[in-house]
Amino acid sequence: MYKKIITFTVVLLCSIKLVYGPEYSSTEDWMYNSDVATFSGGNDNISVTIEFKSGDTISSASIYQNFKKIEELLTKIINNNNLIVDLNRLGIFGTKEMYNGNLGGREGANEKCQQTSVTNEIKNNFNCNIVKALLSTSDLYFKDMFSDVNSIVSKTNRLSATSWQRFINGEMEPDHNPSSMGPDMASFWSGSDEDGTTALACSDWNSTAGNATYGWVGGNSSGWLNSGVKSCADENVILCSCSN
C-alpha cells in the first residue's frame, strides 16, 4: 500500500527594525546575510525554517530550540553591526492639530495625542504602544512623567537627549531638531515652570479662561519648558510621547 509522506513547514519569524540614523529612509529595506551577519537591500525579516514530516513529534522543546537559533542570529547582528538595543527609548512628537487650553484635562490631552493623524506612524516607527501628552497638571508634573529613559528621540529618529533629566534641563544633543518632531512645533502647551513643575495651566487644561505657559522645542536651555505665556483661548499644539 502506497504511503504518502506529508511534509509541512513551520517558520519562526522575527521582525526587526533597523535605524541607521537621520539619513535612514523608511522606504529602504535591509536583507540579512547569515554568512557575515550584515544587512543589504531586501527586507528586514529573519526567519528560521523547521520541517516536520508526518509521524514526527512536534514538541515545545523543539520549537524553543529554534527560537534559540533566532536569538543567536540577533546577537550576531547586534555585535557585527555595532547596533544598540534600546528598550528605554522615548519617542517624542507633536500633534498636527492645534487646540485651545480646554483640552479636557490630562485625559483629554492624552486622547488627543492618541488620536492625532501621526500616531500610528509613530507607533510603527518606534514599536511603542503607550501614548501620552507631555504637560504639567497639579497632580502630575512634567518632570515626574518619566525617569528611567535612556534616549529621547524625535519622530524622524533624531536624538534629542540622552536621559529624561537632561531633557527637562534642556541639555539637548546636537541632532535635536524641532522640525523633526512635526509641523508647527515651534511651541507647545506646557503648563510647566523651568524645572518641570506646574505653572499656569488653564485650570489643569479644563478652561479657555486665564493663561498657560508654553514651551519651545528649539530651546537648548532650562527655559525651554517655560518660554512665555499665552491666553488659554489661543491655540497651540500638544507635545506627545510614545513608550512601552
N, C-alpha and C positions, 0 to 999 in steps of 0.2 A: 504494500500500500504506500502510495506516494505521500511523504510528509513534507508539508510546506513550512519552510523556516521564515518566520516573520521577524523582521528587524525594525526597530524604531529608535529614534534618537532623542535624547534629552539634551538641550542646550542650556548651559548655565551662562547667563548673560549679565555682565556687569557694565553698566554705562557710566562713563566718567566724563567730566567736563574740564577741558584744559584751558587755562587762561595764561597767555604769554605776555601780558602787559597791555598798555593802552593801544598799541599798534595791532593787537589781535582783532581780527574781524570775525564776527559771529557767523558769517557765511562760510568761513573756511572749515574744512574737515581735516581730520588727522587719523591716519590708519596706523595701528600698532604693528610693528615689525618684531616678531618674537625672537628673532635671532640676535638682535642688538638692543632690544628694549627701547626703541625710539619710535617717534611718530612722523609720518609724512603722508600728505594727501589721502583722502578716503573717508573713513568715518571714525567716530570716537568710541566705538564699542569693542569690548574684549570678550571673546567667547571661548568656552571650553566645551567640547562636544564629547558626550559619552554615549556609546552604543550598547544597547541591550538586545539579546536575542530571546525568542520565546523559550521559556524554561529557566531563564536567568532570574535570580532573586534581586529585586530592587530594594536595597536597604538604605536606611537613613545614614549608616556609616559610609556607604559608597558615595552617596550624594555629598556628604561632609568632606570626604577626601578630595572631591573635585572642586569644592569651594575653596579648599586649601590651595589648590593649584592657582585659582584666581588671585588669592591673597599673595602668593609668591610672585605672580606676574605684576601685580600692582606695586609691590615692594621694589621690584627691579625697575619699574618705570619711574618711581619716585627718586630712587638713588641715581639712576643713569641720566636723568634729565634735570637734576637739581630742582625738583619740584617741592613745594611745601604744602602739606595737608593742613589747612587752617580750619579747625572745627569751631572756632570762636570768632568768625568773621561777621561783621555787621554791615549790611548794605544800607546805604542812605540814598533817598531820592525825594523829589518834591512832587506835589500834586500838579497836574496840568491845569486844574481848575483853581479859581480864586474864591475865597469866602470871606464874609464879614466875621466879626468876633463872636457871633452867636453860632457856635459850632455844634451845639447840643451837648456841651460838656466834654469831658475827656472821651467818653464812649462814642459820642457823635463824631469827634475828631478822628478816633480810631477807624470808625466805619468809613469815613471819607477817604482815609489812606487806603483802606482795603478795597474800596470801590473805584478808585481813580483809574483812568484808562491805561496807565502803565504798570499796574500792579502785577498782572500775570506775566508780563515780560520780566519784571524784577524777580519774581518767584522762580522762574525758569533759569534766569541767569545765575542766581545765587543759590539755587536749590534750597530755598528757605520757605517757611510757611507761616511765621508769626509776624504780622504787620501791625505796627503801632505808630501813632502820632508822637512826635518828639516835641513836647512843650511842658511848661510847668503849670501845676494847679496847686491849690492849698494843701491837698492831701498827698501829692507826689511831685517832688521837684524834678526838673530836667536832669540834674546831676545824679539823681538816685535811680534813674530808669535802668541803667546797666552798670556793670562793674567789671566782670571778667571777660573783656573783649580784647583780642589780640590785634585786630585791624579794623579800621572803618574805611569803607570803600564806596565810591560813587557808583551810579548805575552803569557807567561805562568802565568800571573796574579800576578807576584811578584811586590810588591810595591817598586818603585824606589825613589819617592819623594812625599811630601805632598802638594806642590804648585809649580807653574811654576817658581817662583823666586828662590826657594830652588833648583830646578832642574838646573837652569842656574848657580847658585853658587856652584854646586857640592855637596850640602848638602844631600847626598843620605841616604836612610833608610837602616837598617841592612839587609833587604831582597833583596836589589839591587844585581842583578847577571847578568854580561854581557852575559853569555852563554844563559840566558833565553830569550834574545832578538833575537836570531837567530844565524845561523852559521857564522863563520868568523867575529864576531862582536867585535874583539879586537879594531879595529879603523874604522873610517868612515870619509867621506868628510865633512868638517865643514865650511871652509871659514870664520871662526869666530875668534875673539880675545877672551881673557879670560872672558870679560864682556858680550859676546854675540853680540858685534857689528862686522862689517865686517872687514876682514883682507885680506889675499891673497886668491883669489877665481877664478883662471883660467879665467879671464875676464868675471866674472859673469857666470861661468860654460859654456863658449862657445868656449873654446880653449884647445888644448893639449900643448900649449907653456906656459912657466913660471912655477910657483909653486902655491900651495894652502896649507892652514893649514888643519890639520886633528885633529879629536877628538878621545878620548879613553874612551869607555863606562865604563871601570873598574875604572876610576878616581873617587876620592872622595874628590875633592878639586876644587877650582875655575879654575884650569888649565885644566880641563878635555875637554873643548871645543877647546883648543889650545895646543895640545900635541907635536906638531912638524910641519915640512913642508915636503911635498912630491912634486915631479915633477908632473905636470898635465898630463904627458904621462903615469904615473903609474896608476894602478887600485886600487880602493877601493870600499867598499860598501856604500850605502846611508842609513842614519837613517831616518825612516819614522814615521808618526803619523797617528792615526785614531781617529776621533772625530765626534760629531754630530753638 
